[in-house]
């Protein structure tokens, strides 16, 4: 194995981790959370989380669990795009935990 092959790290799928945090919190309230949704026929990929409600309005329990900025929307589908680097540090953990 060459030095180049040893240095290549697999891409961290932050949007999956981020989406799973939403799933744990939101699915019990009747919301749908999706992370691997194609947004284009070809690359580039978008690291996104989609939150969907199937009812006519947000329930009180759903609104309590949605983050600030999303909690006040009337939209039926919410698209959250996660932009982050491949490096993990305390700031990254705090930012993700804050969501």
C-alpha distances in whole Angstrom, upper triangle without the diagonal:
4,7,8,6,7,10,11,14,16,20,22,25,28,31,30,30,33,35,35,37,39,39,40,43,44,44,47,49,49,46,43,40,37,34,32,35,34,36,35,35,32,29,29,29,32,31,34,37,40,43,45,49,51,54,57,56,54,55,56,53,50,52,51,48,47,45,48,48,47,50,53,52,54,51,50,46,44,41,39,36,34,32,30,27,23,24,26,29,33,34,32,33,37,37,35,38,40,40
4,5,5,6,9,10,14,16,19,22,25,28,31,30,31,34,35,35,37,40,40,41,44,45,45,48,50,50,47,44,41,38,34,33,35,34,36,35,34,31,29,29,29,31,31,34,37,40,43,46,49,51,55,57,56,54,56,56,54,51,52,52,48,47,45,47,47,47,50,52,51,54,51,50,46,44,41,39,36,33,31,29,25,22,23,26,28,32,33,31,33,36,36,35,37,40,40
4,5,5,6,9,12,15,18,21,24,26,29,29,29,32,34,34,36,38,39,40,42,44,44,47,49,49,46,43,40,37,33,32,35,34,35,35,34,31,28,28,28,30,29,33,35,39,42,45,48,51,54,56,55,53,54,55,52,49,50,50,46,45,43,45,45,45,48,51,50,52,49,49,45,43,40,37,34,31,29,26,23,20,20,23,25,29,30,28,30,33,33,33,35,38,38
4,5,5,7,10,13,15,18,22,24,27,27,28,30,32,32,34,36,37,38,40,42,42,45,47,46,44,41,37,34,31,29,32,31,32,31,31,28,25,24,25,27,26,30,33,36,39,42,46,48,51,53,53,50,52,52,50,47,48,48,44,43,41,43,43,43,46,48,47,49,46,46,42,40,37,34,31,28,26,24,20,18,19,22,24,28,29,27,29,32,32,31,34,36,36
4,6,6,9,11,14,17,20,23,25,25,26,28,30,30,32,35,35,36,39,40,40,43,45,44,42,39,35,33,29,27,30,29,31,30,30,27,24,24,24,26,25,29,31,35,38,40,44,46,49,52,51,49,50,51,48,46,47,46,43,42,40,42,42,42,45,47,46,48,46,45,41,39,36,33,30,28,26,24,21,18,19,21,24,28,29,27,28,32,31,30,33,35,35
4,6,8,11,14,16,20,22,25,25,25,28,30,30,31,34,34,35,38,39,39,42,44,44,42,39,35,33,29,28,31,31,32,32,32,29,26,26,25,27,26,29,31,35,38,41,44,46,50,52,51,49,50,50,48,45,46,46,42,41,39,42,42,42,44,47,46,48,46,45,42,39,36,34,31,28,26,23,20,17,17,19,22,26,27,25,26,30,30,29,31,34,34
4,6,10,12,15,18,20,23,23,23,26,28,28,30,32,33,34,36,38,38,41,43,43,40,38,34,31,28,27,29,29,30,30,31,27,24,23,23,25,24,27,29,33,36,39,42,45,48,50,49,47,48,48,46,43,44,43,40,39,37,39,39,39,42,44,44,46,44,43,40,37,34,31,28,25,23,20,17,14,14,17,19,23,24,22,24,27,27,26,29,31,31
4,7,9,12,15,17,20,21,21,23,25,26,27,30,30,32,34,35,35,38,40,40,37,34,31,28,24,23,26,25,27,27,27,24,21,20,20,21,20,24,26,30,33,36,39,42,45,47,46,44,45,46,43,41,41,41,38,36,35,37,37,37,39,42,41,43,41,40,36,34,31,28,25,23,21,18,15,12,14,16,19,23,24,21,23,26,26,25,28,30,30
4,6,9,12,14,17,17,17,20,22,22,24,26,27,28,30,32,32,35,37,37,34,31,28,25,22,21,24,24,25,26,26,23,20,19,18,20,18,21,24,27,30,33,36,39,42,44,43,41,42,43,40,37,38,38,34,33,32,34,34,34,36,39,38,41,38,37,34,31,28,26,23,20,19,16,13,10,11,13,17,20,21,18,20,23,23,21,24,27,26
4,6,9,12,14,14,15,18,19,19,21,24,24,25,28,29,29,32,34,34,31,28,25,22,18,17,20,20,22,23,23,21,18,17,16,17,15,19,21,24,27,30,33,36,39,41,40,38,39,40,37,35,36,36,32,31,30,32,32,31,34,37,36,38,35,34,31,29,25,23,21,18,17,15,13,10,12,14,17,21,21,18,19,23,22,20,23,25,25
4,6,9,11,12,13,15,16,17,19,21,22,23,25,26,27,30,31,31,28,25,22,19,16,15,18,18,19,20,21,19,16,15,13,14,12,15,17,21,24,27,30,33,36,38,37,35,36,37,35,32,33,33,29,28,26,29,29,28,31,33,32,34,32,31,27,25,22,20,17,14,14,12,10,7,10,12,16,19,19,16,17,20,19,17,20,23,21
4,6,9,9,9,11,13,14,16,18,19,20,22,23,24,27,28,28,26,23,20,17,14,14,17,18,19,21,22,21,18,16,14,14,11,14,15,19,21,25,28,31,34,36,35,32,34,34,31,29,30,29,26,25,23,26,26,25,28,31,30,32,30,29,26,23,20,18,15,12,12,10,9,6,9,10,13,16,16,13,14,17,16,14,17,19,18
4,6,5,7,9,10,11,13,15,15,17,19,20,20,24,25,25,22,20,16,14,10,10,14,15,16,18,20,19,16,15,12,11,8,11,12,15,18,21,24,27,30,32,31,29,30,31,29,26,27,27,23,22,21,24,24,23,25,28,27,29,26,26,22,20,17,15,13,10,11,10,11,9,12,12,15,18,17,14,14,17,16,13,16,18,16
4,5,5,6,8,10,11,13,14,16,17,18,19,22,23,24,21,19,15,13,10,12,14,16,17,19,22,21,18,16,13,11,8,10,10,14,16,20,23,26,29,31,30,27,28,29,26,23,24,24,20,19,18,20,21,20,22,25,25,27,25,24,21,18,15,13,11,8,9,8,9,9,11,10,13,15,14,10,11,14,12,9,12,14,13
4,5,5,6,8,10,10,12,14,15,16,17,20,21,21,18,15,12,10,7,9,11,13,14,17,19,19,16,15,11,9,5,6,7,10,13,16,20,23,25,27,26,24,25,26,24,21,22,22,18,17,16,18,18,17,20,23,22,24,21,21,17,15,12,9,8,6,9,9,11,12,14,14,16,17,16,13,13,15,13,10,13,15,12
4,5,5,6,9,10,10,12,14,15,15,18,20,20,17,14,11,9,6,8,11,14,16,18,20,20,18,17,13,12,8,9,8,11,13,16,19,22,25,27,26,24,25,26,23,21,22,22,18,17,17,20,21,19,21,24,23,25,23,21,18,16,14,12,11,10,12,13,14,14,16,15,18,19,18,15,14,17,15,12,14,16,14
4,5,5,6,9,10,11,13,14,15,18,19,20,18,16,12,12,9,12,15,17,19,22,24,23,21,20,16,15,11,11,10,13,15,18,21,24,26,28,27,24,25,25,23,20,21,21,17,17,16,19,20,19,21,24,24,26,24,23,20,17,16,13,13,11,13,12,14,13,14,13,15,16,16,12,11,14,13,9,11,14,12
4,5,5,7,9,10,11,12,14,17,18,18,16,14,11,11,9,12,14,17,18,21,24,23,21,20,16,14,10,9,8,11,12,16,18,22,24,26,24,21,22,23,20,18,18,18,14,13,13,16,16,15,17,20,20,22,21,20,17,14,13,10,10,8,11,11,14,14,15,13,15,16,15,11,11,12,10,7,9,11,8
4,5,5,6,9,10,10,11,14,15,15,13,11,7,7,6,9,12,15,16,19,22,22,21,19,16,13,10,8,6,8,9,13,15,18,21,23,22,19,20,21,19,16,17,17,14,13,13,16,17,15,17,20,19,21,19,18,15,12,11,9,10,10,13,14,17,17,18,17,19,19,18,15,14,16,14,10,12,13,10
4,5,5,6,9,10,10,13,15,15,13,11,8,9,8,11,14,18,19,22,25,25,23,22,19,16,13,12,9,11,11,14,17,19,22,24,23,20,21,21,18,16,18,18,14,14,14,18,19,17,18,22,21,23,21,20,17,15,15,13,14,13,16,16,19,18,19,18,19,20,19,16,15,16,15,11,12,14,12
4,5,5,7,9,10,12,14,15,13,13,10,11,11,15,17,20,21,25,27,28,26,24,21,18,15,13,10,12,12,15,17,20,22,24,23,19,19,19,16,14,16,15,11,11,12,15,17,15,16,20,20,22,21,20,18,15,15,13,14,13,16,16,19,19,19,17,18,18,17,15,13,14,13,9,9,11,9
4,6,5,6,8,10,11,12,10,10,7,9,10,14,15,19,20,23,26,27,25,24,20,17,14,12,9,10,8,11,13,16,18,21,19,16,16,17,14,11,13,13,9,9,10,13,15,12,13,17,17,18,17,16,14,12,12,11,13,13,16,17,20,21,22,20,21,20,19,17,15,16,14,11,11,12,9
4,5,5,5,8,10,10,9,8,6,8,10,13,15,19,20,24,26,27,26,25,21,19,16,13,10,10,9,11,13,15,17,20,19,16,16,17,14,12,14,14,11,11,13,17,18,15,16,19,19,20,18,17,15,14,14,13,15,15,19,20,23,22,24,22,23,23,23,20,18,19,18,14,14,15,13
4,6,6,7,10,11,11,11,9,12,13,16,18,22,24,27,29,30,29,28,24,22,19,17,13,14,12,14,15,18,19,22,21,18,17,17,14,12,15,14,10,12,14,18,19,17,17,21,21,22,21,20,18,17,17,16,18,18,21,21,24,24,25,22,23,22,22,20,17,18,18,14,13,15,13
4,6,7,8,10,9,11,10,13,15,18,20,23,24,28,31,32,30,29,25,23,19,17,13,14,11,13,14,16,17,20,18,15,14,14,10,9,11,10,7,9,11,15,17,14,14,17,18,19,19,18,17,15,16,15,18,18,21,22,25,25,26,23,24,23,22,20,18,18,17,14,13,13,11
4,6,5,7,6,7,7,11,13,17,18,21,22,26,29,30,29,28,24,22,19,16,12,11,8,10,10,13,14,16,15,12,11,12,9,7,10,10,7,8,11,14,16,13,12,16,16,16,16,14,13,13,14,14,17,18,21,23,26,26,27,25,26,25,24,22,20,20,19,16,15,15,13
4,5,5,5,6,7,10,13,16,17,21,22,26,28,30,29,28,25,22,20,17,13,12,9,10,10,12,13,17,16,13,13,14,11,9,13,13,10,11,14,18,19,16,16,19,18,18,17,15,14,14,16,16,19,20,23,25,27,28,29,27,28,28,27,24,23,23,22,19,18,19,16
4,6,7,9,11,14,17,20,21,25,26,30,32,33,33,32,28,26,23,20,17,16,13,13,12,13,14,17,16,14,12,13,10,9,13,13,10,13,16,19,21,18,17,20,20,20,19,17,17,17,19,19,22,23,26,27,30,30,32,29,30,29,29,26,24,24,24,21,19,20,18
4,6,9,11,15,18,21,21,25,26,29,32,34,33,32,29,26,24,20,17,15,12,11,9,11,11,14,13,10,8,10,7,6,10,10,9,11,14,17,19,15,14,17,17,17,17,14,15,15,18,18,22,23,26,28,31,32,33,31,31,30,29,27,25,25,24,21,20,20,17
4,7,10,13,17,19,19,23,24,27,30,32,32,31,28,25,23,20,16,14,11,9,7,8,9,12,12,10,9,12,10,8,12,13,12,13,16,19,20,16,15,18,17,16,16,13,13,14,17,18,22,23,27,28,32,32,34,32,33,32,31,29,27,27,26,23,22,22,19
4,7,10,13,16,16,20,20,24,26,28,28,27,24,21,20,16,12,10,7,6,5,7,9,12,11,9,10,12,11,8,11,13,11,10,14,17,17,14,13,16,14,14,13,10,10,11,13,15,18,19,23,25,28,29,31,29,31,30,29,26,25,25,23,20,20,20,17
4,7,10,13,13,16,17,21,23,25,25,24,21,19,17,14,10,8,6,5,6,8,11,14,14,12,14,16,14,11,14,16,13,13,15,18,18,15,15,18,16,16,14,11,9,10,12,13,16,18,22,24,27,27,29,28,30,29,28,25,24,25,23,20,20,21,17
4,7,10,10,14,15,19,21,23,22,22,18,16,13,10,7,6,5,6,9,11,14,17,17,14,16,18,16,12,15,16,13,12,14,17,17,14,15,18,16,17,14,12,10,10,10,11,13,14,18,20,23,23,25,24,26,26,25,22,21,22,20,16,17,18,15
4,6,7,11,12,16,18,19,19,18,15,13,11,8,6,5,7,8,12,14,17,19,19,18,19,21,19,16,18,20,16,15,16,19,19,16,18,20,18,19,16,14,11,11,10,10,12,13,17,19,21,21,24,23,26,26,25,22,21,23,20,17,19,20,16
4,6,9,11,14,16,17,16,15,12,10,8,6,5,6,9,12,15,17,21,23,23,21,22,24,22,19,20,21,18,16,17,20,19,17,19,22,20,21,18,17,13,12,10,10,10,11,14,15,18,18,21,20,23,24,23,19,19,21,18,15,17,19,15
4,7,9,12,13,14,14,13,10,9,8,8,8,9,12,14,17,19,23,25,25,24,25,27,25,22,24,25,22,20,21,23,23,20,23,25,23,24,20,19,15,15,12,12,12,13,15,17,19,18,22,22,25,26,25,21,22,24,21,18,21,22,19
4,6,9,11,13,13,13,10,9,9,8,8,8,11,13,16,18,21,23,24,23,25,27,26,22,23,25,22,20,21,23,22,20,22,24,22,22,18,17,13,13,11,12,12,14,16,18,20,21,24,24,27,29,27,24,24,26,23,20,23,24,20
4,6,7,9,9,10,8,8,10,9,11,11,15,16,19,20,24,25,26,25,28,30,29,25,27,29,26,23,24,26,24,22,25,26,24,24,20,19,15,15,13,14,13,15,17,19,21,21,25,26,29,30,29,25,26,28,25,23,26,26,23
4,7,9,9,9,7,7,10,9,11,11,15,16,19,21,24,25,25,25,28,30,29,25,26,28,26,23,23,25,23,21,24,25,22,22,19,18,14,14,11,13,11,14,16,18,21,22,25,26,29,30,29,25,27,28,25,23,26,26,23
4,5,7,8,8,9,12,12,15,15,18,19,23,24,27,28,29,29,32,34,33,29,30,32,30,27,27,28,26,24,27,28,25,26,22,21,18,18,15,16,14,17,18,20,22,23,26,28,31,33,31,27,29,31,27,26,29,29,26
4,7,9,10,12,15,15,18,18,21,22,25,26,29,31,32,31,34,37,36,32,33,35,33,30,30,32,29,28,31,32,29,29,25,24,21,21,18,20,18,20,21,23,24,25,28,30,33,35,34,30,32,34,31,29,32,32,29
4,6,8,11,14,16,19,19,23,24,28,29,32,33,34,34,36,39,37,34,34,37,34,31,31,32,30,29,32,33,30,31,27,26,23,22,19,20,18,19,19,21,22,22,26,28,31,34,32,29,31,33,30,28,31,32,29
3,5,9,12,14,17,19,22,24,28,29,33,34,34,33,36,38,37,33,34,35,32,30,29,31,29,27,31,32,30,31,27,27,23,22,18,18,16,17,16,18,18,19,23,25,28,30,29,26,28,30,27,25,29,29,27
4,7,10,12,16,18,21,23,27,29,32,33,33,32,35,37,35,32,32,34,31,28,27,28,26,25,29,30,28,29,26,26,22,21,17,17,13,14,13,15,16,17,20,23,26,28,26,23,25,27,24,23,27,27,25
4,7,9,13,14,18,20,24,26,29,31,31,29,32,34,32,29,29,31,28,25,24,26,24,23,26,28,26,27,24,23,19,18,14,14,11,12,12,14,15,15,19,21,24,26,24,21,23,25,22,20,24,24,22
4,6,9,11,15,18,21,24,27,28,28,26,29,30,29,25,26,27,24,21,21,22,20,19,23,24,22,24,20,20,17,15,11,10,7,8,9,12,13,15,18,19,22,24,22,19,21,22,19,17,21,21,18
4,7,10,14,17,20,23,26,27,27,25,27,28,27,23,24,25,21,19,18,20,19,18,21,23,21,23,20,20,16,14,10,9,6,6,7,9,12,13,16,16,19,21,19,16,17,19,16,14,17,18,15
4,7,10,13,17,19,22,24,23,21,23,25,23,20,20,22,18,16,15,17,16,15,18,20,18,20,17,16,13,10,7,6,4,6,9,11,14,16,18,19,21,22,20,17,18,19,16,14,17,17,14
4,7,10,13,16,19,21,20,18,20,21,20,16,17,18,15,13,13,16,15,13,15,18,16,17,15,14,10,8,6,5,6,8,11,14,17,18,20,20,22,22,21,17,18,18,16,13,15,16,12
4,6,10,13,16,17,17,15,18,19,18,15,15,17,15,12,13,16,15,12,14,16,14,15,12,11,7,6,5,6,9,11,15,17,20,22,24,23,25,26,24,21,21,21,19,16,18,18,14
4,7,10,13,14,14,12,14,16,15,11,12,14,12,10,12,14,13,10,12,14,12,12,10,8,6,5,7,8,11,13,17,20,23,24,26,25,27,27,25,22,22,22,19,17,18,17,14
4,7,9,11,11,10,13,15,14,11,12,15,13,12,14,16,16,12,13,15,12,11,9,6,5,6,9,11,15,17,21,23,27,28,30,29,31,30,29,26,25,25,23,20,21,21,17
4,6,8,8,7,9,13,12,9,11,14,13,12,15,17,16,13,13,14,12,10,9,6,7,9,12,14,18,20,24,26,30,31,33,32,33,33,31,28,28,27,25,23,23,22,19
4,7,8,9,11,14,14,12,14,17,16,15,19,21,20,16,16,17,15,13,11,8,9,12,15,18,21,23,27,30,33,34,36,35,37,36,35,32,31,31,29,26,26,26,22
4,6,7,8,12,13,11,13,16,16,15,19,21,20,17,15,16,14,12,11,8,11,14,17,20,23,26,29,32,35,37,38,37,38,38,36,34,33,32,30,28,28,27,24
4,7,9,13,14,13,13,17,18,17,20,21,20,16,15,15,13,10,10,8,12,14,18,21,24,27,30,33,37,38,40,39,40,39,37,35,34,34,31,29,29,28,25
4,6,9,12,10,10,14,15,14,17,17,17,14,12,12,10,8,9,8,11,13,17,19,23,26,29,32,35,37,38,37,38,37,35,33,32,31,29,27,27,25,22
4,7,8,6,6,10,11,10,13,14,14,11,9,10,9,8,9,8,11,12,16,17,21,23,27,29,33,34,36,34,35,33,31,30,29,27,25,24,23,22,19
4,5,5,6,9,10,11,14,16,16,14,11,12,12,11,13,12,14,15,19,20,24,25,29,31,34,36,37,35,35,34,32,31,29,28,26,24,23,22,20
4,5,5,6,9,10,13,14,16,14,10,12,13,13,15,15,17,17,20,21,24,26,29,31,34,36,37,34,34,32,31,30,28,26,25,24,22,21,19
4,6,5,7,9,12,14,16,14,11,13,15,15,16,16,17,17,20,20,23,24,28,29,33,34,34,32,32,30,29,28,26,24,23,22,20,19,17
4,5,5,6,10,12,14,11,9,11,12,12,13,12,13,13,16,16,20,21,25,26,30,31,32,30,30,29,27,26,24,23,22,19,18,17,15
4,5,5,8,10,11,9,5,8,9,10,12,12,13,13,16,16,19,21,24,26,29,31,32,30,30,28,26,25,24,22,21,19,18,16,14
4,6,8,10,12,11,7,10,13,14,16,16,17,15,18,17,21,21,25,26,29,31,31,29,29,26,25,24,22,20,19,18,16,15,13
4,6,9,12,10,8,12,13,15,16,15,15,14,16,15,18,18,22,23,26,27,28,25,26,24,23,21,19,18,17,15,13,12,10
4,7,8,6,5,9,10,12,13,13,12,10,12,12,15,16,19,21,24,26,27,25,25,23,22,20,19,17,16,14,13,12,9
4,6,6,6,9,11,14,14,15,14,11,13,11,14,14,17,18,22,24,24,22,22,20,18,17,16,15,12,11,11,9,6
4,5,5,8,10,13,14,16,16,13,14,12,15,15,18,19,23,25,26,24,23,22,19,18,18,16,13,13,13,10,8
4,6,6,8,11,12,14,14,11,12,11,13,15,17,19,23,25,26,25,25,23,20,20,20,18,15,15,16,13,10
4,5,6,9,9,11,10,8,10,9,13,14,17,20,23,26,27,25,26,25,22,20,20,19,16,15,16,13,11
4,6,9,10,12,12,10,13,13,16,18,20,23,26,29,29,28,28,26,24,23,22,20,18,17,17,14,12
4,7,9,12,13,11,14,14,18,20,22,25,29,31,32,30,30,29,26,25,25,23,21,20,20,17,15
4,5,9,10,9,12,13,16,19,21,24,28,31,32,31,31,30,27,26,26,24,22,21,21,19,16
4,6,9,9,13,15,18,21,24,27,31,33,35,34,34,33,31,29,29,28,25,24,24,22,19
4,5,7,10,13,16,19,22,25,29,31,33,32,33,33,30,28,28,27,24,23,24,22,19
4,7,10,13,17,20,23,26,30,31,33,33,34,33,31,29,29,28,25,24,24,23,20
4,7,10,13,16,19,23,26,28,30,29,31,31,29,26,26,26,23,21,22,21,17
4,6,10,13,16,19,23,25,27,26,28,27,25,22,23,22,19,17,19,18,14
4,7,10,13,16,20,22,24,24,25,26,23,20,21,21,18,16,18,17,14
4,6,10,13,16,18,20,20,22,22,19,17,17,18,14,13,15,14,11
4,6,10,13,15,18,18,20,21,18,15,17,17,14,12,16,15,12
4,6,10,12,14,14,16,17,15,12,13,14,11,10,13,13,11
4,7,10,12,13,15,16,14,11,13,14,11,11,15,15,13
4,7,8,9,11,13,11,8,11,13,10,10,14,14,13
4,5,8,10,13,11,9,12,14,12,12,16,17,17
4,7,10,13,13,10,12,15,14,14,17,18,18
4,7,10,10,8,11,13,13,13,16,18,18
4,7,8,6,7,10,11,11,13,15,16
4,5,5,6,9,10,11,12,14,16
4,5,5,6,9,10,10,12,15
4,5,5,6,9,10,10,13
4,5,5,6,8,10,11
4,5,5,6,8,10
4,6,5,6,9
4,6,5,7
4,5,5
4,5
4
